[in-house]
């Protein structure tokens, strides 16, 4: 379970730095955008779920210039960075809300896109159910999220120091696929890839994670400051993983595509 007050606060704090450090997120967003070349969609109403600063929103607006695009995020300060649109009267089409309770009526969107947001869900089946509800029949749900090997270098470094949970767990690709099926999505397709970023120093790596709002926001996280000795030991354990290319940080990226059936699933089952 996540402490969503902490999640919101971390991302709000990072709203000015996010675009500068979100290199992996931007690259994955571009790879998602490339997939629309063969999907042959003509959506009129699009939801960018977990939009953050609007990186994905801009890619969608470029590809579908006539579409009405809504950017939704939990962190209101992040949404202030979403670029304004409109030929004569510039405005932002943004909604600050929880992705587990989407404030839209059924069948509101032809396309829902989510880049690097689902991993922040405490119950991905609930989010899938909400997406299924707001999609029209035949509408597409396209997303990326993170798999279990994400940040494995940080997990390994902490494991040498204690047995506490310092790094979030991430759902396996098959569990995400099962959540789609259980929520009545049609023809789900899942795939994954591993991306590795390299950093010249531990401080650069940690600065990027802080810059995109990453931190331990679990409800059961240890309370209090990490001692200086333990923090230095953690950094030394990261440094010990250095390769010729630099200090690695792994992202297991999970991609998904599924189609709405026009059915509102019964979320209380199972």
Secondary structure, 3 states (H helix, E strand, C coil): CECHHHHHHHHHHCCCCHHHHCHHHHHHHHHHHHHHHHHCCCCCEEEEECCCCCHHHHHHHHHCCCCEEEEEECCHHHHCCCCCECCCCCECCEEECCCCCCCCCCCCEEEEEEECCHHHCCCHHHHHHHHHHHEEEEEEEEEEEECCCCCHHHHHHHHCCCCCCCCCCCCCHHHHHHHHHHCCCEEEEEEEEEEEEEECCHHHHHHHHHHCCCCCCECCCCCCCCCHHHHHHHHHHHHCCCECCEEEEEEEEEEEEEECCCCCCCCCCC
